[in-house]
Amino acid sequence: MVKTIRLTKQKKVWDRTLFFLTITLSILGLIAVADASAPQALSVFNDKFYFVKQQLAWGAIGIILLLVVSKIHYSFWEKIALPLFIVSTLGLIAVLIPGVGSEALGARRWIIVGPISIQPSEFVKLALVVYLSKLYAKGKSHIAYFLPLVIVLALIMLQPDLGTALVVGGAAMSQIFTSGINILYFFGAGLLGGLASLILILTSSYRKARLLTFLSETQDPLGRSYHIRQVLLALGSGGLFGVGLGASRQKYLFLPEAATDSVFAVIAEEVGFFGASVVLILLGMFIIKALILAKNAPDKFSQLLAVGIASWIGGQVFLNIGSMVALTPLTGVPLPFFSYGGSALTMVLVAAGILLNISKHAKN
């Protein structure tokens, strides 16, 4: 008797923990936006669900893109890295053109097409991460990494948007460091970047005021220190267990940017230290998962791509939470998954889809 042995090919599956983390964070983010944005939406649009309905629409688009992207082999992004970078860079240029880019609060950061508002700087975060990963995979000179970075940072600072520039620069420098660059080049670039940031801060009255506010939070409580004082009041009011979901007082037009930059303050006020800690743990788990994927990535491109995504999202979390607890100056950086903003949420979900596809091919 001859025994026939059938060999079945093992089906590749994505990291389920990462998938459920992404979905959980997205749902919690929608709840946070619905809660924090209600007073402003009612005051401006006479519809307390105005902002959350928009966020829900973008979230649905983002989840669909996540599922689609998770099925596309990660090497596809290496093939389109250059055109993707060029298109996203053109978006940064377009936003600076009067009549194309929309100006608000002294900054040009959005392109508005009918009811849709797009922020090109959110797209360039992913595009630059992908492009630098391709340079690494192709064995390009380490000096070649800095030219696209300088171009992107210069265009972002013309908007101006120092917070986004810090996130983009931090993610890119993490990738450059991981690529094995000569340490002298790395520290030299970091020193030049730090000096450039200091010059930009000191030569801008708006950014200089934010730095002075950070150094002296108690001065001018009704003026330049108002925002951070309201944030700290929200955090202090929450205590250990919070005032209750939906019961925030600071969101009633006391706290500036309650649904965007300051959403974490509303969360901490309502669910307290323990609830806010759960949010941080979930975000931390997402970032750690991305770094583990980088460690087990099948090739150089996917390794640096995972590092870039982890650094991009981790940098935003650090800058946003750091500004809320007065560890860093207020930068206007959104909290991934939780802050209101369609472009930001969509790109984070696309990035999560790429990570899920890499996880299918990971070594372990």
C-alpha positions, 0 to 999 in steps of 0.5 A: 500500500502506498500512502499518499501524503498531501502537502498543504501550503500554510496560509499566511495570516496577519497579526491579529493582535495588531488588527484588533488594536487598530480597530479598538483604537479607532472606535475609542477615537470616534467616541472621544471625538463625538464627546469632545467636539459636541459643544463646539459643533453645537455652537458653530453648526447647530449640530452636536454630531457634525464633527463625529459624522465627518470623522466616522465617514473618514474612519470608514474610508480608512478601514476599507483602505486598511483592508485593501492595503493589507492584501497588497504585498508590501513590495508594491510600495517600494515600486511606487515610492518615487512617484508617491513621494513626488505627488505628495511633495507637489501637494505641499507646494500646491497648499502654498499657492493662493487660491489653491491652499486654504489659509486659517489662523495664519497657516496654509495647511489644507486644500479644500475641494467642496466639502472635503478638506485635505491636509497634504502634510499628512500624506507626505509622512507616509510617502517620505517613510516609504521613499527612504525605505526604498533608498535603504533597500537599494543601497543608496549613499546615506547622504542621499537620505538627507536631500528629500528630507530637507525638501519636505521639511522646508515646504512644511515650514513654509506653511508654517507647521513646526509640529509636523516638521518635528514628527517628519524629521524625527521619523526620518532620522530614526530610519536614517539611524537604523540604516547604519549611517556613520554616527558622525553624519547622524549627529551632525545632521541632528545638530544642524536640525536642532540649530535650524529649529531654534532659529525658526522658533526665535525668529517667529513671534508665534513660536517664540511665545509658545516657548516662553509660555512653556518656560513660564506657565504661570505668567499671562494666564488669560493670554499666552498661557491660557491654553496650557492652563486649561489643559492642566485644569482638565487633567487635574479635575480628572483625578484618578477615576475622572468626572464621568464619561461625557461630564467634562466641563473644560470641553464647553468652549473653555479648552481650545482645540478640544477635539483636535490637539487637546482631546487627550485632556478631555479624555483624562478629565472624564476617565481619570488617570487610570482611564487615560493610562489605558489609552496610553498603554493601547497606543504603546502596544501599537508602537511596540507591535510595529517595532517587533515587526521591524525586527522580524521583517523579511527584508531591508525595505520592510524593516525600515518601513516598519521602523518609519511607521512606528517612529512617525506614530510614536513621535506624534504620541510623544509630542501630543501627550508631552505638550498636554502634561507640559513636558514639551511646548504646545506644538499642535500635533494631533493624537493618532486615532483620537484627534479629529482630522480625516486626513490624519486618521486615514493615513494612520489606518493605511499605515496600519494596513501596510504593517498588517501585510508585513506581518504576514511575511514576518520571520516569526 
